[in-house]
Amino acid sequence: MPGALDGIRVLDFTQMMLGPYATQLLGDLGADVIKVERPETGEWERGLAMMGELVEGDSAAFLAMNRNKRSVAVDLKNPVARDALLELGRTCDVVVENFRPGVMHRLGLGYEHFREVNPRIIFCSGSGWGQQGRFAEENRPGQDLLIQAMSGLAANTGKAGDPPTFAGTSIVDATTSLTLAVGILSALVARERQGIGQWVQVDLFSTAISVQCQEISAMVNQGKEFERSAAGIASPWLSAPCGIYRTADGWLALAMASLPDLARVVGDAQLAELDPWRDRDDIKVRLDALLPSRTTAEWLEVLMPAGIWAAEVRTVKQAVDELRESGSPLVCEVEHPRAGRLELIGCPVTLTETPWSVRRPPPLVGEHTEEVLSEVLDADRLAAVLPRSTRATDAPDGDRSRTP
């Protein structure tokens, strides 16, 4: 069954999470994604050790975000390779990159260069700070922790008096990847209806500000700069009882709840008399003292029927184990040419008529260089880009790891 993006071709110059996660989603939905990497070493993230280890030579992070792609490894500073990539651009719908502003232009692979060979091209740039502005002009590095720090996200997380707190995952990279995918899909629709190509631009900082839209709206429109809770309410913008609470055997999350209902369930009548915003720290302290009297499961048995939003706090392993046991497609398997069977997290989008699929495992470096370039170059031009000594067909059986 064809995917929703079957027939769409993407030339992917991205690295790390901003970019590769977005282009994997496009690949999951049927697009032909051609990943451009450095010869031999490949994308930088291939060597990023997770918990100090690699998986048969590649980072688990790389493997998580690069299935359903073909890898082409060429030297971007080689003029012959540049011309070959522009030739590929004639056949592509989308070009995606997340170098620092100006790098692709200096390489002769910027929007204007691809637009010259393909006026309908959709060129998408992801960056840390945008293509213009003070931070972009200062050439600052764009990285998730730095953006959380500069956007206010870190300062709004944790208890008052504690250091600013970093989220448990690269949340800005991930959300900007989704923003990037939305931008590409929007431009594809515009091209279909209006016949135009264009330059799509997203950046980490703008996305980090955008995802705080409700908190910022409250701050600027209500004229208040809220502060973090001393007792540990989940967000500086929320009232009690929102937060995480210890129980007899673990932890429990409480979200929005009527204080009179909660007071009745936990057996503390005074809770009903307190103001959920003004007295939020007092409420949190009271609940911290009450909830360790029962197990998490016991509390859920009485809280849920009372209409109080609550959930067990689980580890990532517990969440994944349940998904696997239930047969959820969110945990999928691929057969990797070097690492063997891998478990990866699947696409979170469900389409009833054009479902996503796994067609390719994450590629080895340059695994598809000849396959892809031979689609647009004759044998002589291919030889000029890729010397015979490094061609995939000349690699010994079982040793594809050094194919450029």
VOPAGU-2260 file (C-alpha; in pm, 1 decimal, decimal comma):
REM VOPAGU-2260
SITE   aa  ch    i         X         Y         Z
SITE  MET   A    0       0,0       0,0       0,0
SITE  PRO   A    1     151,5     338,2     -97,1
SITE  GLY   A    2     225,0     586,4     179,1
SITE  ALA   A    3      70,5     931,4     205,5
SITE  LEU   A    4     393,5    1087,8      72,9
SITE  ASP   A    5     462,5     822,7    -190,3
SITE  GLY   A    6     633,6     995,0    -485,9
SITE  ILE   A    7     779,8    1278,8    -275,2
SITE  ARG   A    8    1159,1    1290,2    -280,8
SITE  VAL   A    9    1363,3    1457,4      -5,9
SITE  LEU   A   10    1731,5    1549,4     -19,0
SITE  ASP   A   11    1837,9    1550,8     344,9
SITE  PHE   A   12    2151,0    1735,1     464,2
SITE  THR   A   13    2050,0    1731,8     831,7
SITE  GLN   A   14    2222,5    1603,1    1143,8
SITE  MET   A   15    2156,3    1554,0    1514,9
SITE  MET   A   16    1783,5    1556,9    1608,9
SITE  LEU   A   17    1658,8    1877,2    1447,8
SITE  GLY   A   18    1615,9    1754,2    1092,6
SITE  PRO   A   19    1674,2    1378,5    1105,6
SITE  TYR   A   20    1367,4    1318,2    1324,4
SITE  ALA   A   21    1154,9    1528,4    1086,1
SITE  THR   A   22    1285,1    1360,3     770,7
SITE  GLN   A   23    1235,8    1016,4     926,2
SITE  LEU   A   24     869,3    1103,7     980,1
SITE  LEU   A   25     847,9    1200,4     611,4
SITE  GLY   A   26    1014,0     870,6     520,8
SITE  ASP   A   27     777,1     675,0     744,8
SITE  LEU   A   28     489,0     835,4     556,3
SITE  GLY   A   29     625,8     720,5     221,2
SITE  ALA   A   30     876,9     981,2     103,9
SITE  ASP   A   31    1203,2     874,2     -60,3
SITE  VAL   A   32    1458,7    1033,0     173,4
SITE  ILE   A   33    1818,3    1060,9      50,1
SITE  LYS   A   34    2053,1    1134,3     340,3
SITE  VAL   A   35    2376,1    1315,2     248,4
SITE  GLU   A   36    2669,7    1235,3     478,3
SITE  ARG   A   37    3044,7    1276,2     504,0
SITE  PRO   A   38    3248,4     994,4     347,2
SITE  GLU   A   39    3353,4     718,0     587,2
SITE  THR   A   40    3255,7     883,6     917,9
SITE  GLY   A   41    2905,1     990,0     813,8
SITE  GLU   A   42    2682,3    1221,0    1011,4
SITE  TRP   A   43    2833,3    1353,3    1334,8
SITE  GLU   A   44    2567,1    1187,1    1551,0
SITE  ARG   A   45    2671,3     838,5    1439,6
SITE  GLY   A   46    2955,1     869,3    1689,3
SITE  LEU   A   47    2752,6    1014,1    1979,2
SITE  ALA   A   48    2783,0     754,0    2254,3
SITE  MET   A   49    2459,9     711,6    2451,2
SITE  MET   A   50    2540,3     617,6    2812,9
SITE  GLY   A   51    2898,4     575,3    2695,8
SITE  GLU   A   52    2825,7     312,3    2431,6
SITE  LEU   A   53    2760,1     264,5    2060,1
SITE  VAL   A   54    2546,8      -5,7    1894,2
SITE  GLU   A   55    2777,7    -192,9    1656,4
SITE  GLY   A   56    2955,7     127,4    1560,0
SITE  ASP   A   57    2657,3     364,3    1544,4
SITE  SER   A   58    2489,6     574,7    1810,0
SITE  ALA   A   59    2152,4     456,7    1936,6
SITE  ALA   A   60    2043,0     817,2    1879,0
SITE  PHE   A   61    2134,8     795,3    1510,4
SITE  LEU   A   62    1956,6     461,8    1473,1
SITE  ALA   A   63    1646,1     611,0    1636,2
SITE  MET   A   64    1602,4     882,4    1372,5
SITE  ASN   A   65    1730,8     754,6    1039,1
SITE  ARG   A   66    1524,8     458,7     916,9
SITE  ASN   A   67    1353,3     475,4     576,9
SITE  LYS   A   68    1647,1     667,8     428,3
SITE  ARG   A   69    1914,9     598,1     169,5
SITE  SER   A   70    2265,6     722,4     252,6
SITE  VAL   A   71    2485,3     904,2       0,9
SITE  ALA   A   72    2834,8     995,1     121,4
SITE  VAL   A   73    3020,5    1265,3     -73,5
SITE  ASP   A   74    3254,0    1555,3       0,5
SITE  LEU   A   75    3042,1    1871,0     -11,1
SITE  LYS   A   76    3353,4    2078,5     -85,1
SITE  ASN   A   77    3419,6    1880,6    -403,1
SITE  PRO   A   78    3279,4    2083,4    -698,9
SITE  VAL   A   79    3197,8    1764,5    -889,8
SITE  ALA   A   80    3001,2    1633,8    -591,3
SITE  ARG   A   81    2825,8    1969,9    -560,5
SITE  ASP   A   82    2714,5    1950,4    -922,3
SITE  ALA   A   83    2593,5    1593,7    -868,0
SITE  LEU   A   84    2384,2    1702,2    -569,2
SITE  LEU   A   85    2230,6    1986,4    -769,3
SITE  GLU   A   86    2150,9    1731,0   -1038,3
SITE  LEU   A   87    1975,7    1525,7    -771,9
SITE  GLY   A   88    1793,0    1843,5    -674,3
SITE  ARG   A   89    1629,3    1849,9   -1017,2
SITE  THR   A   90    1453,6    1525,1    -923,5
SITE  CYS   A   91    1363,9    1621,4    -565,9
SITE  ASP   A   92    1064,9    1795,4    -413,2
SITE  VAL   A   93    1230,4    1900,9     -88,3
SITE  VAL   A   94    1579,7    1991,2      32,7
SITE  VAL   A   95    1634,5    2005,0     410,5
SITE  GLU   A   96    1938,8    2132,8     599,6
SITE  ASN   A   97    2026,4    2246,8     950,0
SITE  PHE   A   98    2376,1    2389,0     919,5
SITE  ARG   A   99    2448,7    2727,7    1069,4
SITE  PRO   A  100    2310,5    3014,4     858,1
SITE  GLY   A  101    2513,1    3077,6     542,9
SITE  VAL   A  102    2700,0    2744,5     530,6
SITE  MET   A  103    2492,6    2592,2     250,0
SITE  HIS   A  104    2518,3    2914,5      48,3
SITE  ARG   A  105    2897,7    2914,6      78,6
SITE  LEU   A  106    2903,6    2553,2     -40,8
SITE  GLY   A  107    2702,4    2648,2    -347,7
SITE  LEU   A  108    2407,6    2445,5    -220,3
SITE  GLY   A  109    2180,0    2718,4     -86,7
SITE  TYR   A  110    1818,2    2789,2    -169,5
SITE  GLU   A  111    1905,9    3005,7    -467,8
SITE  HIS   A  112    2127,9    2732,8    -615,4
SITE  PHE   A  113    1860,5    2463,3    -593,3
SITE  ARG   A  114    1590,7    2704,9    -708,9
SITE  GLU   A  115    1795,4    2776,2   -1021,2
SITE  VAL   A  116    1784,5    2408,5   -1124,3
SITE  ASN   A  117    1435,3    2342,7    -984,8
SITE  PRO   A  118    1208,4    2650,4    -948,3
SITE  ARG   A  119     944,3    2442,8    -765,1
SITE  ILE   A  120    1186,7    2318,6    -499,0
SITE  ILE   A  121    1090,8    2346,2    -132,3
SITE  PHE   A  122    1405,3    2432,4      60,4
SITE  CYS   A  123    1380,6    2401,3     439,2
SITE  SER   A  124    1636,5    2536,7     685,6
SITE  GLY   A  125    1640,3    2451,9    1055,0
SITE  SER   A  126    1869,6    2647,8    1285,3
SITE  GLY   A  127    1923,5    2740,4    1645,7
SITE  TRP   A  128    1837,6    3109,1    1630,0
SITE  GLY   A  129    1694,0    3176,1    1283,5
SITE  GLN   A  130    1859,7    3295,2     965,1
SITE  GLN   A  131    1882,5    3656,6    1085,4
SITE  GLY   A  132    1895,1    3848,1    1412,7
SITE  ARG   A  133    2152,3    3916,2    1682,8
SITE  PHE   A  134    2216,4    3558,8    1793,5
SITE  ALA   A  135    2238,0    3430,1    1436,7
SITE  GLU   A  136    2479,6    3710,3    1346,5
SITE  GLU   A  137    2690,5    3624,1    1651,5
SITE  ASN   A  138    2710,1    3269,6    1510,6
SITE  ARG   A  139    2600,1    3123,2    1842,8
SITE  PRO   A  140    2570,5    2744,4    1862,1
SITE  GLY   A  141    2212,4    2621,1    1860,0
SITE  GLN   A  142    2174,5    2331,3    2101,6
SITE  ASP   A  143    1879,0    2207,8    2306,3
SITE  LEU   A  144    2014,5    2285,3    2655,4
SITE  LEU   A  145    2129,1    2631,6    2547,5
SITE  ILE   A  146    1788,4    2709,3    2398,3
SITE  GLN   A  147    1606,6    2584,0    2709,6
SITE  ALA   A  148    1828,9    2819,7    2907,9
SITE  MET   A  149    1776,4    3123,9    2685,1
SITE  SER   A  150    1401,2    3079,5    2630,2
SITE  GLY   A  151    1298,0    3055,0    2996,1
SITE  LEU   A  152    1206,6    2685,9    2984,5
SITE  ALA   A  153    1480,0    2579,2    3226,3
SITE  ALA   A  154    1409,5    2866,3    3468,0
SITE  ASN   A  155    1042,7    2765,5    3482,5
SITE  THR   A  156    1112,0    2403,0    3577,2
SITE  GLY   A  157    1171,2    2275,0    3930,8
SITE  LYS   A  158    1110,5    2417,3    4277,0
SITE  ALA   A  159    1175,2    2776,6    4380,1
SITE  GLY   A  160    1530,3    2798,3    4511,5
SITE  ASP   A  161    1646,7    2498,8    4307,2
SITE  PRO   A  162    1872,8    2549,1    4004,7
SITE  PRO   A  163    1695,0    2586,8    3669,2
SITE  THR   A  164    1609,6    2237,7    3551,6
SITE  PHE   A  165    1673,0    2076,9    3212,2
SITE  ALA   A  166    1393,1    1860,9    3065,9
SITE  GLY   A  167    1444,7    1484,4    3065,5
SITE  THR   A  168    1474,3    1472,5    2685,2
SITE  SER   A  169    1577,4    1706,9    2405,1
SITE  ILE   A  170    1231,0    1858,6    2400,4
SITE  VAL   A  171    1318,6    2167,3    2192,6
SITE  ASP   A  172    1492,6    1961,4    1923,5
SITE  ALA   A  173    1193,9    1726,4    1905,9
SITE  THR   A  174     926,4    1994,8    1889,9
SITE  THR   A  175    1122,6    2194,4    1632,6
SITE  SER   A  176    1153,7    1879,8    1419,7
SITE  LEU   A  177     774,8    1852,9    1424,6
SITE  THR   A  178     749,0    2222,0    1335,1
SITE  LEU   A  179     989,7    2160,4    1048,0
SITE  ALA   A  180     778,4    1869,5     919,4
SITE  VAL   A  181     462,7    2083,0     938,1
SITE  GLY   A  182     638,1    2359,3     743,6
SITE  ILE   A  183     744,4    2117,9     469,6
SITE  LEU   A  184     398,5    1963,8     439,3
SITE  SER   A  185     241,2    2310,6     425,5
SITE  ALA   A  186     478,6    2413,9     147,4
SITE  LEU   A  187     398,9    2095,6     -45,6
SITE  VAL   A  188      27,5    2179,3     -30,4
SITE  ALA   A  189      99,0    2538,0    -140,7
SITE  ARG   A  190     302,1    2409,4    -434,9
SITE  GLU   A  191      23,8    2171,0    -533,2
SITE  ARG   A  192    -237,5    2446,7    -526,8
SITE  GLN   A  193     -36,2    2751,2    -630,6
SITE  GLY   A  194     251,1    2601,5    -829,7
SITE  ILE   A  195     522,4    2768,5    -620,4
SITE  GLY   A  196     835,1    2656,2    -443,3
SITE  GLN   A  197     966,8    2843,6    -140,5
SITE  TRP   A  198    1215,4    2863,5     145,2
SITE  VAL   A  199    1081,7    2725,9     475,5
SITE  GLN   A  200    1267,4    2839,7     789,6
SITE  VAL   A  201    1228,6    2713,3    1146,9
SITE  ASP   A  202    1452,3    2752,7    1449,6
SITE  LEU   A  203    1487,8    2613,1    1799,5
SITE  PHE   A  204    1448,4    2942,6    1983,1
SITE  SER   A  205    1125,8    3044,0    1806,9
SITE  THR   A  206     978,1    2699,8    1873,2
SITE  ALA   A  207    1080,4    2710,3    2240,9
SITE  ILE   A  208     899,5    3043,1    2273,5
SITE  SER   A  209     599,2    2915,1    2076,4
SITE  VAL   A  210     543,7    2607,9    2295,4
SITE  GLN   A  211     519,3    2842,9    2594,0
SITE  CYS   A  212     239,1    3038,6    2425,8
SITE  GLN   A  213     -16,7    2986,8    2703,6
SITE  GLU   A  214     222,6    3081,1    2983,1
SITE  ILE   A  215     351,3    3384,7    2794,3
SITE  SER   A  216      -6,5    3491,7    2718,5
SITE  ALA   A  217     -85,9    3481,1    3089,5
SITE  MET   A  218     228,1    3676,0    3175,4
SITE  VAL   A  219     188,8    3957,6    2923,1
SITE  ASN   A  220    -190,2    3989,6    2928,5
SITE  GLN   A  221    -236,9    3958,4    3303,0
SITE  GLY   A  222      63,2    4175,2    3381,2
SITE  LYS   A  223     227,9    3921,0    3613,2
SITE  GLU   A  224     556,7    3736,2    3610,0
SITE  PHE   A  225     479,7    3416,4    3798,7
SITE  GLU   A  226     737,5    3236,5    4011,6
SITE  ARG   A  227     814,2    2872,8    4074,4
SITE  SER   A  228     646,2    2701,4    4365,9
SITE  ALA   A  229     858,9    2642,5    4674,4
SITE  ALA   A  230     681,4    2315,8    4755,8
SITE  GLY   A  231     700,2    2174,0    4402,0
SITE  ILE   A  232     377,0    2243,1    4213,2
SITE  ALA   A  233     441,2    2105,4    3863,1
SITE  SER   A  234     463,8    2443,8    3688,7
SITE  PRO   A  235     505,4    2804,2    3801,1
SITE  TRP   A  236     190,2    2884,0    3605,7
SITE  LEU   A  237     -35,4    2623,9    3769,8
SITE  SER   A  238    -233,2    2600,2    4091,4
SITE  ALA   A  239    -256,1    2313,0    4337,7
SITE  PRO   A  240    -275,1    2017,4    4336,3
SITE  CYS   A  241     -76,9    1977,0    4008,5
SITE  GLY   A  242     241,7    1791,9    4090,2
SITE  ILE   A  243     419,4    1466,3    4169,4
SITE  TYR   A  244     362,9    1298,2    4507,5
SITE  ARG   A  245     532,7    1010,8    4687,0
SITE  THR   A  246     311,6     715,3    4780,7
SITE  ALA   A  247     378,6     407,6    4994,4
SITE  ASP   A  248     541,4     226,7    4701,2
SITE  GLY   A  249     620,7     484,1    4433,6
SITE  TRP   A  250     499,1     812,2    4288,0
SITE  LEU   A  251     165,4     957,0    4180,8
SITE  ALA   A  252      89,0    1247,2    3946,2
SITE  LEU   A  253    -210,6    1468,6    4023,0
SITE  ALA   A  254    -338,8    1713,2    3764,4
SITE  MET   A  255    -638,4    1947,8    3776,2
SITE  ALA   A  256    -885,4    1862,4    4053,3
SITE  SER   A  257   -1161,5    2015,6    4259,6
SITE  LEU   A  258   -1021,9    2075,8    4606,5
SITE  PRO   A  259   -1352,0    1985,7    4780,2
SITE  ASP   A  260   -1357,3    1652,0    4592,4
SITE  LEU   A  261    -991,0    1589,8    4668,0
SITE  ALA   A  262   -1040,5    1683,0    5035,2
SITE  ARG   A  263   -1318,3    1427,0    5065,1
SITE  VAL   A  264   -1114,7    1147,0    4903,7
SITE  VAL   A  265    -793,8    1202,0    5101,1
SITE  GLY   A  266    -971,7    1275,8    5428,1
SITE  ASP   A  267    -851,8    1632,2    5493,1
SITE  ALA   A  268   -1151,7    1867,7    5518,3
SITE  GLN   A  269    -929,8    2176,2    5553,0
SITE  LEU   A  270    -811,0    2135,6    5193,2
SITE  ALA   A  271   -1156,0    2243,6    5072,8
SITE  GLU   A  272   -1116,8    2576,6    5250,6
SITE  LEU   A  273    -786,3    2670,7    5085,1
SITE  ASP   A  274    -737,6    2873,1    4766,1
SITE  PRO   A  275    -574,3    2658,9    4492,8
SITE  TRP   A  276    -350,3    2944,3    4374,8
SITE  ARG   A  277    -281,5    3156,5    4681,9
SITE  ASP   A  278    -234,0    2852,6    4910,5
SITE  ARG   A  279     -80,1    2617,3    4654,1
SITE  ASP   A  280     237,6    2551,4    4855,5
SITE  ASP   A  281      37,6    2473,5    5170,2
SITE  ILE   A  282    -183,1    2233,2    4971,4
SITE  LYS   A  283     120,2    2060,2    4824,0
SITE  VAL   A  284     280,3    2016,2    5167,3
SITE  ARG   A  285     -43,8    1872,3    5310,2
SITE  LEU   A  286     -77,9    1623,2    5026,6
SITE  ASP   A  287     290,4    1531,8    5054,2
SITE  ALA   A  288     219,3    1426,5    5413,7
SITE  LEU   A  289    -104,3    1238,4    5334,9
SITE  LEU   A  290     -34,2    1038,9    5019,8
SITE  PRO   A  291     244,9     810,4    5151,9
SITE  SER   A  292     -24,0     635,8    5361,6
SITE  ARG   A  293    -135,8     420,1    5062,8
SITE  THR   A  294      15,7     260,9    4757,5
SITE  THR   A  295     -14,5     420,9    4416,0
SITE  ALA   A  296    -264,8     157,3    4302,7
SITE  GLU   A  297    -477,3     209,9    4613,5
SITE  TRP   A  298    -491,2     583,6    4554,9
SITE  LEU   A  299    -586,0     538,3    4190,3
SITE  GLU   A  300    -874,2     311,7    4293,2
SITE  VAL   A  301   -1035,1     599,7    4485,7
SITE  LEU   A  302    -915,2     903,5    4291,4
SITE  MET   A  303   -1019,5     796,7    3942,8
SITE  PRO   A  304   -1386,7     716,7    4028,5
SITE  ALA   A  305   -1407,4    1055,8    4204,1
SITE  GLY   A  306   -1316,8    1230,6    3876,7
SITE  ILE   A  307    -974,0    1340,0    3999,1
SITE  TRP   A  308    -712,5    1327,3    3723,9
SITE  ALA   A  309    -429,4    1108,3    3842,6
SITE  ALA   A  310    -171,2     867,0    3700,9
SITE  GLU   A  311     109,6     641,7    3814,6
SITE  VAL   A  312     458,1     780,9    3756,4
SITE  ARG   A  313     632,8     515,6    3547,3
SITE  THR   A  314     981,4     469,8    3414,6
SITE  VAL   A  315    1045,4     477,5    3041,8
SITE  LYS   A  316    1115,5     103,3    3058,9
SITE  GLN   A  317     774,8      37,0    3212,9
SITE  ALA   A  318     603,3     240,6    2942,1
SITE  VAL   A  319     791,5      66,2    2659,6
SITE  ASP   A  320     741,3    -280,2    2809,9
SITE  GLU   A  321     365,1    -226,1    2813,0
SITE  LEU   A  322     366,7    -103,5    2452,6
SITE  ARG   A  323     564,6    -408,5    2344,5
SITE  GLU   A  324     341,9    -650,4    2534,6
SITE  SER   A  325      27,4    -495,3    2387,8
SITE  GLY   A  326     158,7    -526,1    2033,0
SITE  SER   A  327     155,5    -150,9    1978,3
SITE  PRO   A  328     298,9     -38,9    1641,0
SITE  LEU   A  329     475,1     239,4    1830,2
SITE  VAL   A  330     749,3     -15,1    1903,6
SITE  CYS   A  331     873,5    -155,2    1572,8
SITE  GLU   A  332    1153,8    -388,6    1468,4
SITE  VAL   A  333    1405,3    -355,3    1185,3
SITE  GLU   A  334    1687,4    -581,8    1069,5
SITE  HIS   A  335    2006,6    -379,4    1053,8
SITE  PRO   A  336    2289,0    -502,0     824,6
SITE  ARG   A  337    2545,9    -478,3    1103,7
SITE  ALA   A  338    2361,0    -463,6    1436,4
SITE  GLY   A  339    2097,5    -726,9    1355,7
SITE  ARG   A  340    1750,9    -690,2    1507,7
SITE  LEU   A  341    1678,9    -342,9    1643,9
SITE  GLU   A  342    1377,3    -210,7    1829,1
SITE  LEU   A  343    1287,9     146,6    1737,7
SITE  ILE   A  344    1004,1     383,6    1818,2
SITE  GLY   A  345     761,8     405,3    1528,2
SITE  CYS   A  346     573,8     692,9    1370,8
SITE  PRO   A  347     313,3     854,9    1600,3
SITE  VAL   A  348      80,6     938,5    1308,8
SITE  THR   A  349    -206,8     704,6    1217,8
SITE  LEU   A  350    -353,5     728,7     866,7
SITE  THR   A  351    -629,5     480,7     790,9
SITE  GLU   A  352    -584,4     469,5     411,2
SITE  THR   A  353    -213,4     541,8     370,1
SITE  PRO   A  354     -44,1     402,1     682,5
SITE  TRP   A  355     319,1     462,4     765,3
SITE  SER   A  356     562,9     176,8     715,5
SITE  VAL   A  357     920,0      63,0     779,1
SITE  ARG   A  358    1084,5      -0,8     441,8
SITE  ARG   A  359    1451,9      42,6     527,2
SITE  PRO   A  360    1662,3      17,3     844,4
SITE  PRO   A  361    1894,6     306,5     934,5
SITE  PRO   A  362    2161,4     302,3     661,1
SITE  LEU   A  363    2532,6     242,2     682,5
SITE  VAL   A  364    2748,2     537,5     583,1
SITE  GLY   A  365    2712,1     586,7     208,6
SITE  GLU   A  366    2537,0     252,9     166,6
SITE  HIS   A  367    2333,4     383,7    -128,1
SITE  THR   A  368    2576,5     630,2    -287,9
SITE  GLU   A  369    2608,7     449,0    -619,1
SITE  GLU   A  370    2243,2     344,9    -622,7
SITE  VAL   A  371    2120,5     701,8    -580,6
SITE  LEU   A  372    2373,9     891,6    -791,2
SITE  SER   A  373    2343,9     646,0   -1079,6
SITE  GLU   A  374    1982,3     763,6   -1106,8
SITE  VAL   A  375    2103,1    1105,7   -1226,5
SITE  LEU   A  376    2466,1    1057,6   -1341,4
SITE  ASP   A  377    2619,7     855,1   -1622,3
SITE  ALA   A  378    2908,6     619,5   -1547,5
SITE  ASP   A  379    3181,9     874,8   -1621,9
SITE  ARG   A  380    3033,9    1146,0   -1400,2
SITE  LEU   A  381    2968,1     891,8   -1124,5
SITE  ALA   A  382    3332,8     783,7   -1136,6
SITE  ALA   A  383    3440,7    1146,2   -1097,1
SITE  VAL   A  384    3231,6    1180,1    -780,4
SITE  LEU   A  385    3312,0     839,6    -639,0
SITE  PRO   A  386    3648,4     676,0    -719,1
SITE  ARG   A  387    3618,7     306,9    -805,3
SITE  SER   A  388    3827,8     203,1    -502,9
SITE  THR   A  389    3553,9     326,7    -270,5
SITE  ARG   A  390    3247,7     200,2    -455,9
SITE  ALA   A  391    3000,2     -11,3    -260,5
SITE  THR   A  392    3021,6    -292,2    -517,6
SITE  ASP   A  393    3394,9    -327,2    -444,3
SITE  ALA   A  394    3350,0    -366,9     -68,2
SITE  PRO   A  395    3410,1    -723,9      52,7
SITE  ASP   A  396    3107,6    -926,5     154,4
SITE  GLY   A  397    3007,4    -867,4     513,7
SITE  ASP   A  398    3208,6    -545,0     537,7
SITE  ARG   A  399    2981,9    -262,9     430,5
SITE  SER   A  400    3069,2     -43,7     726,5
SITE  ARG   A  401    3331,7     156,0     538,9
SITE  THR   A  402    3134,8     203,3     220,0
SITE  PRO   A  403    3135,1     582,6     160,1
